[in-house]
C-alpha cells in the first residue's frame, strides 16, 4: 500500500527519505479476568488458580506473568483452548490454570493482581493472601444437613438463590470462635448477613455491616458450655450466585489500625483498634508504595493465642505523619503545622475538637483530604477552616459524605486554623482519623475518561502514540501549565502541544511511544504538571493524573481502590496492526497538490467505524483547511487536496501529517493513524546579491 502526494499535472518526485510516524490507540479487544478460583493464596504454600476471562494471551506462547501487590512464583498447568499442534494458528486463551507459590514471609491481607500476556495487561482484580487454609466444603441449605467444620479453615462458595447456607460447629466450654465473611472487600457485589445459632435455632451472635469491614459481616463468640452450633450465611437480598469467603477460627477482629495510614518506605508501628472486649495488638512494618511490589491495601494482626490473622484497611500517604497530642481543644493550644503532613488523631470524648494551625502566604493552596469511614473509623468528620478572628472561611463534611475534602486559597498572609470534629458530636477512642494536609497543594488534576470498555490500560505499537481523553479540573487556578508524561523508562514525548490552558476542559492528550520499545514491553504512564511565571518561583506537581472515576466505572464494587492503581496507566507495546506510507513531495507556490491516503492492514479482522482523514501540522500562516473528510474504507483510500499559498517561500521544507481517525467495532476509544511527510516548496529562490 502506498499513498501519493503530487502536484496536479505533475509526476511525483521524491526529495526526502520516508519517515514513519504512526499514531495508535489500543488495537486489541479488551482483555478481562471474569473470575479467579480460588480468590486466595495461602502464605508458604502452593495453590492452583484458575483464571477465566477473555483474550488472556495466546495458548502455548508461554507469555504469561502475574503482576501483583505480593511476590509469587507461577507456572502454567493447563490452557483452554489447548496449545496448537502441527503448525496450526494459536488461539486466544479464555481459561488458564496456574500453579502459584508464596513464601512464608509474604504479608497477609487484601491486595490485587493483573495478568500480563502477549496481548496486553488485564484490569486488576482484588485478591486475598491469607494464613488460613482453604478447604472444599459442600454447603447445605438445610440446618439438619449441615457439614461439620474443623476450624481453623476457610471456605469459598456462592450464595444460594432465595435461600441460606448452613455449617456446623462443635463448641467447647470457654472456646472463642471468630467468624467473618469476605466478599465486598474483594470487590464482589455481595452484601452478606451472618448468624451463629445454637442447636435450637436461637441466635448466639449476629452481624450485618461492621466498621472496618463495610458490607462484610463478622462476629466472635465464647461458648459457655459444650454445645453444637450452626453458622448461617445469606445474602441480604437473597440473591444467588454471589461469591463469598467464610473464615472460621480463633483470630482477632480489629476494626482499624492506629495510625491507619503509613508513609511509603518508612517503618511504622501500628496498634489494632477493636470493638469492646477485643484486646489491642501491636506490630511494626515497613510498607512499599511501588507498583507491583508488596504494598498494602490492608494490614494483618495476629496474637500468640490466635491461629490466624485479622485484616484492617490501610492507606499509603506521601507526607510524614503528625500525631496530635492533647490538649489541643482551644485556639491557643493549636498544633502548628509548618509543612505538608498527615494529621493523625482521635476524637476521644463527645464534642471533642482537635485544632491545627497553618502559617500561609497569599496565593498558597491548602488542601485537606480526610480518611475515616473508609479505614474502619465510625467517625463522620467535620472540617472547619477559620482565621484568627474565628471567621469560617471554608468547611467540609456537612453533607452526606464522611470524607469530603476541603480546598482553600489563602487571600492574604497570615495564620489559618483547622478545626476537626465529629459531625454528630460523638467521640470514643475508636473515633480516630487521618487527614492529608497539603500546603501549596496541587491546584489542578486530570481525570482520565476510559470510556465504557474494561481496559484500564492503553496499547500502542513502537513509534505510535497512545491517546488519553482527559478532563482538566482546576481549583482557583487559571494559569497555563506544561503537562509531561513519564514512566519507569523516563519521560515521554507529546504529539502536539503540551501546553494546557484554562480553556481546555476535555481534550485528547497524545503520548508518543518510543521507537526503541519492543512488542510485549510495558510501562506505567503518569503525568507531571509544571508552571513557570516571571517573578514567581517555578512549581511542579507530580501524579496529577487521577482516574478513580474511570476505575469505578469499570469496577464499581471497589469503593476504595488501592492508591497505586489510580495514578498509573499501564501502557503495553503491541505488534504492528496497520501501516500508512507516504512519499515526500514538492510543489511551487500556488500549486494544487493532492494526497492519496490509503492503509495496509496487518490483520484482516481490524475494522474502522466512520473513519475520517485530515491534515495536521501546517504553518499557521498557510491557513490550510483542517476539516476532516470521510474515509472510504471499501475503496481503501481517500484524497486530500491542498493549494500551496502564493506567499510560500521556495526552498522551505516542512513536515506535515495526514491521518485517519475512527473507532474500533464494539469499542469507544478513538483510533488515530498518521504519517509524517516532508513537503518541499519548489521554485526560484530569492538570492541576495552583495552590492558594491
C-alpha positions in Angstrom: 0.0 0.0 0.0 1.2 3.4 -0.9 -0.1 6.9 -0.5 1.0 9.5 -3.1 1.2 13.3 -2.9 1.7 15.1 -6.1 1.2 18.4 -7.9 -1.7 18.5 -10.3 -0.4 17.6 -13.8 3.0 16.6 -12.5 4.6 13.3 -11.7 5.6 12.8 -8.1 9.3 13.5 -7.3 10.9 12.1 -4.2 13.1 14.6 -2.4 13.5 13.1 1.1 13.6 9.7 2.7 10.5 8.1 4.2 9.8 9.0 7.9 7.1 6.9 9.6 5.1 8.2 12.5 2.2 6.0 13.3 -0.4 7.2 15.9 -2.4 4.5 17.5 -4.7 3.7 20.5 -5.5 0.2 21.7 -5.9 -2.2 18.8 -6.9 -5.4 20.6 -10.2 -6.4 22.1 -10.4 -5.8 25.8 -8.7 -8.4 28.0 -10.7 -9.3 31.0 -10.5 -11.6 34.0 -14.1 -12.6 34.7 -13.3 -15.0 37.6 -10.4 -16.4 39.6 -10.9 -19.5 41.7 -9.9 -19.7 44.5 -9.7 -15.9 45.3 -7.0 -16.6 47.9 -3.4 -17.9 48.1 -2.1 -19.2 51.5 1.3 -18.0 52.7 4.1 -20.6 52.5 2.0 -22.9 50.2 1.3 -23.5 46.6 -2.2 -23.3 45.1 -3.6 -23.8 41.6 -5.5 -20.8 40.5 -7.9 -21.0 37.5 -8.3 -17.7 35.6 -11.3 -17.4 33.3 -11.8 -14.5 31.0 -11.4 -13.0 27.5 -8.2 -12.7 25.4 -5.8 -13.9 28.1 -2.9 -14.1 25.6 -2.4 -16.9 23.1 -2.4 -20.6 24.1 1.0 -22.1 24.0 3.1 -18.9 23.6 4.4 -19.1 27.2 4.0 -15.3 27.7 2.1 -15.1 31.0 3.0 -13.2 34.1 1.2 -12.3 37.3 1.7 -8.7 38.2 0.6 -8.3 41.8 0.9 -6.5 45.1 2.6 -9.6 46.5 5.6 -11.6 45.3 4.9 -15.0 43.9 6.2 -17.7 41.6 3.9 -19.1 38.9 3.9 -21.8 36.3 1.3 -22.7 33.6 -0.5 -26.0 34.3 -3.2 -26.0 31.6 -4.8 -23.7 29.0 -8.0 -23.5 27.1 -8.1 -23.7 24.1 -5.2 -26.2 24.2 -1.9 -25.1 22.6 -1.9 -25.7 18.8 -0.1 -28.6 17.2 1.1 -29.3 13.7 1.7 -25.7 12.9 -1.9 -24.6 13.5 -2.6 -20.9 14.4 -2.7 -20.2 18.2 -6.0 -19.1 19.6 -6.7 -16.6 22.3 -6.9 -18.1 25.8 -10.2 -17.9 27.7 -9.1 -20.0 30.6 -5.7 -20.8 32.1 -4.7 -22.7 35.3 -1.5 -21.6 37.1 0.4 -23.1 40.0 1.2 -20.1 42.3 3.6 -20.4 45.2 4.0 -17.9 48.0 6.9 -17.6 50.5 6.3 -17.9 54.2 7.1 -14.3 54.9 4.5 -12.9 52.3 2.4 -10.2 54.0 -1.2 -11.2 54.6 -4.1 -9.1 53.6 -6.2 -7.9 50.7 -4.2 -7.0 47.6 -4.6 -7.1 43.9 -3.3 -8.8 40.8 -3.3 -8.4 37.0 -2.1 -10.7 34.2 0.5 -9.6 31.7 0.2 -11.5 28.4 1.3 -11.3 24.8 -1.9 -9.3 24.1 -1.7 -6.8 26.9 -2.4 -6.2 30.6 -5.7 -7.1 32.2 -7.6 -4.8 34.6 -6.8 -5.6 38.2 -8.8 -7.9 40.5 -8.7 -7.8 44.3 -7.1 -10.9 45.8 -6.5 -12.2 49.4 -3.3 -13.5 50.8 -4.4 -15.5 53.9 -2.9 -17.6 56.6 -6.0 -19.7 56.9 -6.1 -22.8 54.7 -8.9 -23.1 52.2 -11.0 -26.3 52.4 -13.5 -27.7 49.9 -16.9 -28.0 51.7 -20.3 -28.6 50.2 -22.6 -26.1 51.9 -26.2 -27.2 52.7 -29.4 -25.2 52.7 -31.0 -27.3 55.5 -29.7 -26.9 59.0 -30.0 -30.6 59.8 -27.8 -31.4 56.7 -25.0 -29.0 57.6 -21.5 -30.3 57.2 -19.3 -30.4 60.4 -16.4 -28.0 60.2 -13.0 -28.4 61.9 -11.5 -24.9 62.4 -9.3 -23.2 61.6 -10.3 -23.1 57.9 -11.8 -21.0 55.2 -14.4 -21.9 52.6 -15.2 -20.3 49.3 -18.7 -20.6 47.9 -21.6 -18.7 46.3 -24.9 -17.8 47.9 -27.9 -19.9 47.0 -30.9 -18.2 45.3 -33.7 -17.3 47.8 -32.1 -19.5 50.5 -29.3 -19.7 53.1 -26.2 -21.8 53.7 -25.6 -23.7 57.0 -22.3 -25.0 58.5 -22.0 -27.0 61.8 -19.6 -26.4 64.7 -18.9 -28.4 67.9 -18.1 -25.7 70.5 -16.2 -26.4 73.8 -16.8 -24.5 77.0 -14.6 -21.4 77.2 -13.7 -21.7 73.5 -13.6 -18.5 71.5 -14.6 -18.7 67.8 -14.3 -15.9 65.3 -16.3 -15.9 62.0 -16.2 -13.5 59.2 -17.2 -13.2 55.5 -15.1 -11.6 52.8 -16.9 -10.6 49.7 -17.4 -6.9 49.4 -13.8 -6.3 50.5 -12.7 -8.4 47.5 -14.7 -6.2 45.1 -17.7 -8.5 44.8 -21.3 -7.4 44.6 -22.4 -9.2 47.7 -24.0 -8.0 51.0 -23.9 -10.9 53.4 -25.6 -11.5 56.7 -24.0 -13.8 59.3 -25.6 -15.6 62.3 -24.4 -18.1 64.9 -27.2 -20.3 66.1 -27.5 -22.9 68.9 -29.0 -26.3 68.3 -32.5 -25.0 68.9 -32.1 -22.2 66.4 -31.7 -19.4 68.9 -29.2 -16.6 67.9 -26.0 -16.7 69.9 -24.4 -13.8 67.8 -25.3 -12.0 64.6 -23.6 -9.5 62.3 -24.5 -7.4 59.2 -22.4 -4.4 58.3 -19.4 -3.6 60.5 -16.9 -0.8 60.9 -13.7 -1.8 59.3 -15.3 -4.5 57.0 -18.1 -2.5 55.4 -20.8 -4.8 54.0 -18.8 -7.9 55.1 -20.2 -9.3 58.5 -18.0 -10.7 61.2 -18.5 -11.8 64.8 -16.9 -13.6 67.7 -18.4 -15.8 70.5 -17.2 -17.5 73.6 -19.1 -20.8 74.3 -20.3 -21.0 77.8 -20.7 -24.8 77.6 -20.1 -27.7 75.2 -22.7 -27.4 72.5 -23.5 -27.8 68.9 -23.8 -24.5 66.9 -24.6 -23.6 63.4 -23.3 -20.8 61.1 -25.9 -19.3 58.8 -24.8 -17.2 55.8 -27.2 -15.5 53.5 -27.2 -12.6 51.0 -29.3 -9.7 52.4 -31.3 -9.5 49.1 -31.4 -13.3 48.9 -29.7 -13.1 45.6 -27.9 -16.3 44.4 -24.5 -16.8 42.8 -22.8 -14.1 44.9 -19.2 -15.1 45.8 -18.1 -15.1 49.5 -15.2 -16.5 51.6 -16.1 -17.7 55.0 -13.3 -17.7 57.6 -13.7 -19.7 60.8 -11.1 -19.9 63.6 -9.6 -18.0 66.5 -8.4 -14.8 65.0 -8.7 -11.1 66.0 -11.4 -8.9 64.6 -9.9 -5.4 64.6 -11.9 -2.5 63.2 -8.9 -0.5 62.2 -5.2 0.3 62.8 -3.9 3.3 64.6 -2.4 5.1 62.8 -4.5 4.0 59.8 -2.2 5.4 57.2 1.5 4.9 56.6 4.2 6.8 54.7 5.7 4.6 51.9 9.2 3.3 52.8 9.0 4.4 56.4 8.9 1.8 59.2 5.6 2.4 61.2 4.3 1.0 64.4 0.6 0.1 64.4 -1.9 -0.8 67.2 -5.2 -2.5 66.4 -8.4 -0.8 67.3 -11.2 -3.2 68.0 -14.7 -3.4 69.5 -15.2 -3.6 73.3 -13.7 -6.7 74.7 -11.1 -7.1 71.9 -7.5 -6.8 73.2 -5.3 -4.3 71.3 -2.4 -5.8 69.3 0.7 -4.1 68.0 3.1 -4.6 65.2 5.7 -2.7 63.1 6.4 -2.9 59.4 7.8 -1.1 56.5 5.4 -0.6 53.6 6.3 0.0 50.0 4.4 2.2 47.6 5.9 0.8 44.5 3.6 -0.6 41.8 3.8 -4.4 41.7 5.9 -4.5 44.9 4.5 -5.6 48.3 2.3 -2.6 49.1 -0.6 -2.6 51.4 -4.3 -2.3 50.9 -4.9 -3.9 54.2 -2.8 -4.9 57.3 -2.9 -8.2 59.3 -2.8 -8.5 63.1 -2.2 -11.8 64.9 -1.6 -12.5 68.6 0.2 -15.5 70.1 -3.1 -17.0 71.2 -4.6 -16.8 67.6 -4.4 -19.4 64.8 -4.9 -16.8 62.0 -4.8 -13.1 61.3 -7.5 -10.4 61.2 -7.3 -7.7 58.5 -7.9 -4.0 58.6 -7.8 -1.5 55.7 -4.8 0.8 55.3 -3.7 3.7 53.1 -0.3 4.9 51.9 0.4 8.6 52.0 3.2 10.8 50.7 3.6 13.1 53.7 5.2 12.4 57.1 2.7 11.8 59.9 2.0 14.3 62.7 0.2 12.6 65.7 -1.9 15.0 67.7 -1.4 15.5 71.4 -3.9 16.7 74.0 -4.7 19.3 75.0 -5.4 21.0 71.6 -9.1 21.9 72.0 -8.5 25.7 72.2 -7.2 28.1 69.6 -4.3 28.9 71.8 -3.4 25.2 72.0 -3.4 24.6 68.3 -0.6 22.4 66.8 1.4 24.5 64.4 2.0 22.5 61.1 4.9 24.0 59.2 4.9 21.7 56.1 2.7 19.2 54.4 1.9 16.3 56.7 -0.7 13.7 57.5 -2.6 14.7 60.7 -3.4 11.6 62.8 -5.6 11.9 65.8 -8.6 10.7 67.9 -11.9 12.3 68.9 -11.8 10.6 72.3 -14.8 12.1 74.1 -18.1 13.6 72.9 -17.8 17.0 71.4 -14.0 16.7 71.2 -12.3 19.2 68.9 -8.7 19.0 67.5 -7.1 22.2 66.2 -4.2 22.7 63.9 -2.6 26.0 62.8 -1.0 26.8 59.4 1.0 30.0 58.5 0.4 30.7 54.8 1.4 33.2 52.2 -1.1 34.9 49.9 -2.0 32.7 47.0 -0.9 29.4 48.6 -3.2 26.5 48.0 -4.2 24.5 51.1 -5.9 21.0 50.6 -7.2 18.6 53.2 -8.2 15.0 52.4 -9.7 13.2 55.3 -9.8 9.4 56.0 -12.2 7.9 58.5 -15.1 5.6 57.4 -13.1 4.0 54.5 -10.4 2.9 57.0 -12.7 1.5 59.8 -13.4 4.5 61.9 -17.1 5.1 62.7 -16.5 8.9 62.6 -18.1 11.4 60.2 -15.5 14.2 60.1 -16.5 17.9 60.1 -13.7 20.2 58.9 -13.8 23.9 59.5 -11.1 26.4 58.3 -11.1 29.7 60.2 -9.0 32.8 60.5 -7.6 34.0 63.9 -10.7 36.1 64.4 -12.9 33.0 64.3 -14.4 33.7 60.9 -15.2 30.5 58.9 -13.5 30.6 55.5 -14.4 27.1 54.3 -15.9 23.9 55.6 -16.5 20.3 54.6 -18.4 17.3 56.0 -21.8 19.0 56.5 -23.5 16.8 53.9 -23.7 13.0 53.4 -20.0 12.5 52.7 -17.9 11.2 55.5 -14.7 12.1 53.8 -15.4 15.3 51.9 -12.1 17.1 51.0 -11.5 20.8 51.6 -9.5 23.2 49.4 -8.8 26.8 50.1 -6.6 29.5 48.5 -5.1 32.0 51.0 -6.3 35.5 50.3 -3.6 37.1 52.4 -0.6 36.3 54.5 -1.5 35.0 58.0 -2.4 32.1 60.2 -5.3 29.8 59.5 -6.8 27.3 61.9 -8.3 23.9 61.0 -10.9 22.6 63.5 -11.6 18.8 63.3 -14.7 17.5 65.0 -17.3 14.7 64.6 -20.5 15.7 62.8 -22.9 14.4 65.4 -20.6 15.2 68.3 -19.8 11.6 69.1 -16.4 10.5 70.5 -14.6 7.5 71.9 -11.0 6.2 71.4 -12.3 4.3 68.3 -13.2 7.6 66.6 -9.8 8.1 65.0 -8.9 9.9 61.8 -6.2 10.8 59.3 -6.1 14.0 57.2 -3.6 14.5 54.4 -2.8 18.2 54.7 -1.0 19.7 51.7 0.5 23.2 51.9 1.0 24.7 48.5 -1.2 21.8 47.2 -1.7 20.8 43.6 -4.2 23.3 42.2 -5.3 21.0 39.4 -5.8 17.4 38.4 -6.6 15.5 35.2 -9.2 12.8 35.2 -8.9 10.0 32.6 -12.1 9.1 30.7 -11.5 5.4 30.0 -15.0 5.0 28.4 -17.2 2.0 28.9 -14.5 -0.5 27.9 -12.9 -2.6 30.6 -9.3 -2.0 29.6 -7.9 0.4 32.2 -4.8 0.2 30.1 -3.6 1.6 26.8 -1.8 -0.1 24.0 0.2 1.1 21.1 3.0 0.0 18.7 6.5 1.4 18.9 6.7 4.7 17.1 3.0 5.3 17.6 1.1 7.3 20.2 -1.5 6.5 22.8 -4.3 9.0 23.3 -5.7 9.8 26.7 -9.1 11.6 26.9 -8.5 13.9 29.8 -10.7 16.3 31.8 -8.9 19.2 33.4 -10.1 20.1 36.9 -8.8 23.3 38.4 -9.1 24.8 41.9 -9.0 28.5 41.5 -6.0 28.2 39.1 -6.2 29.7 35.7 -2.5 29.6 34.5 -1.2 27.7 31.5 0.8 24.6 32.6 3.1 22.2 30.8 1.9 18.6 31.0 4.6 16.0 30.8 4.0 12.2 30.6 6.6 10.0 32.3 7.1 6.4 33.4 9.6 3.9 34.7 11.5 4.2 31.4 11.8 8.0 31.8 9.9 10.9 30.2 7.8 10.6 27.0 7.4 13.0 24.2 4.0 14.6 23.5 2.4 14.6 20.0 1.1 18.1 19.6 1.1 20.8 22.2 1.9 20.0 25.9 0.6 23.5 27.0 -2.7 23.1 28.8 -4.6 26.4 29.4 -7.7 27.1 31.4 -9.8 26.8 28.3 -9.0 23.1 27.9 -11.8 21.3 29.8 -12.0 17.9 28.0 -9.2 17.2 25.5 -7.2 14.4 23.8 -3.6 14.1 25.1 -1.4 12.1 22.7 1.8 10.5 24.0 4.5 9.1 21.7 5.6 5.5 22.3 9.4 5.3 21.9 10.5 3.5 18.8 13.1 1.6 20.9 10.3 -0.3 22.8 9.6 -3.8 21.6 6.3 -5.7 21.4 5.5 -7.2 24.7 7.2 -4.5 26.8 5.2 -2.3 29.1 5.4 0.8 31.2 3.3 2.8 33.7 2.3 6.2 32.4 2.0 9.1 34.9 1.6 12.9 34.4 3.6 15.8 35.8 2.4 19.4 35.6 4.8 22.4 35.8 4.3 26.1 35.9 6.7 29.0 35.3 5.9 32.6 35.5 8.1 35.7 35.5 8.5 36.9 39.1 7.3 33.7 40.6 9.2 30.6 41.6 8.8 27.5 39.3 6.3 25.0 40.5 5.9 21.3 39.7 3.3 18.8 40.7 3.7 15.1 40.2 0.9 12.5 39.9 -1.7 14.9 38.7 -3.4 12.0 36.8 -6.4 10.7 38.6 -8.8 8.1 37.2 -10.7 6.9 40.3 -14.0 7.6 38.5 -12.8 5.6 35.4 -11.7 2.8 37.7 -15.1 2.7 39.5 -17.0 2.8 36.2 -15.2 -0.4 35.2 -15.0 -1.9 38.7 -18.0 -0.3 40.6 -17.9 -2.7 43.6 -14.5 -1.5 44.8 -15.4 1.7 46.7 -11.8 2.4 48.0 -9.3 1.1 45.4 -5.6 0.8 46.2 -3.9 4.1 45.7 -1.1 2.8 43.4 -3.8 1.7 40.9 -5.2 5.2 40.5 -2.4 7.4 39.1 -0.5 5.0 36.8 -1.9 3.7 33.5 -0.3 0.6 32.2 0.9 1.0 28.6 1.5 -2.1 26.6 3.5 -2.2 23.3 1.7 -4.2 20.6 2.9 -5.7 17.3 2.1 -3.6 14.2 -1.6 -3.9 13.2 -1.7 -1.3 10.4 0.7 0.7 8.2 0.4 4.1 6.5 3.1 5.0 4.0 3.5 8.4 2.2 6.1 9.7 -0.2 7.5 13.2 0.4 6.5 15.7 -2.3 7.2 19.2 -3.5 5.2 21.9 -5.2 5.6 25.5 -6.0 3.7 28.5 -4.6 0.1 28.4 -5.9 0.2 24.8 -7.0 -2.6 22.4 -6.0 -1.3 19.2 -4.6 -3.2 16.0 -3.8 -2.5 13.2 -1.4 -3.9 9.7 -1.7 -4.1 8.3 1.8 -4.5 4.5 2.0 -4.0 1.9 4.6 -2.4 -1.6 4.7 -3.9 -3.8 7.4 -1.7 -6.3 9.1 -4.7 -8.1 10.5 -7.8 -8.7 8.3 -10.2 -8.6 11.2 -9.4 -5.0 12.0 -12.3 -2.7 11.1 -12.9 1.1 11.4 -16.3 2.7 12.1 -16.9 6.1 10.5 -13.2 6.8 9.8 -12.1 10.3 8.7 -9.0 11.7 7.1 -7.4 15.1 7.8 -4.2 17.3 7.6 -2.1 18.4 10.5 0.9 20.5 11.3 1.0 23.2 8.7 2.4 26.7 9.5 -0.4 28.9 10.7 0.2 31.5 8.0 -0.6 28.9 5.4 -4.3 28.8 6.6 -4.8 25.2 5.4 -8.3 23.8 6.0 -8.2 21.1 8.6 -11.8 19.9 8.3 -11.7 16.1 8.3 -13.0 14.2 5.2 -14.8 10.9 5.2 -12.5 7.9 4.5 -14.0 5.3 2.2 -13.0 2.0 3.8 -14.3 0.0 0.9 -12.1 1.8 -1.5 -9.3 1.8 1.0 -8.1 5.3 0.3 -9.0 9.0 0.5 -7.9 12.0 -1.5 -6.9 15.3 0.3 -6.3 18.4 -1.7 -4.1 21.4 -0.8 -3.2 24.7 -2.5 0.3 25.9 -1.5 0.0 29.6 -0.6 1.4 32.1 -3.1 3.4 33.6 -0.2 5.2 30.2 0.5 8.9 30.6 0.3 10.7 28.5 -2.3 13.3 26.3 -0.7 11.4 25.7 2.5 11.0 22.2 3.7 8.3 21.5 6.3 7.0 18.3 7.9 3.2 17.8 7.9 0.9 14.9 8.8 -2.0 13.2 7.2 -4.1 11.0 9.5 -7.0 8.6 9.6 -9.2 8.6 12.6 -12.0 6.3 13.6 -13.4 3.9 16.2 -13.0 0.2 16.5 -16.0 -2.0 16.4 -17.5 -2.7 19.9 -15.2 -0.1 21.5 -15.4 3.5 22.3 -11.8 4.5 22.0 -10.7 6.9 19.2 -8.0 5.4 17.0 -5.6 7.7 15.2 -3.2 6.6 12.4 -0.9 9.2 11.0 2.1 9.6 8.8 4.7 12.4 8.8 5.9 13.6 5.4 8.3 16.2 4.1 6.9 18.9 1.8 9.4 21.0 -0.2 8.4 24.3 -1.7 9.9 24.5 -5.2 10.6 27.5 -7.4 13.3 30.1 -7.8 14.7 31.2 -4.5 15.4 34.9 -3.9 19.1 35.4 -3.9 20.6 38.3 -2.1 23.5 39.8 -4.1 26.1 41.9 -2.4 26.2 45.4 -3.8 29.4 47.2 -4.2 
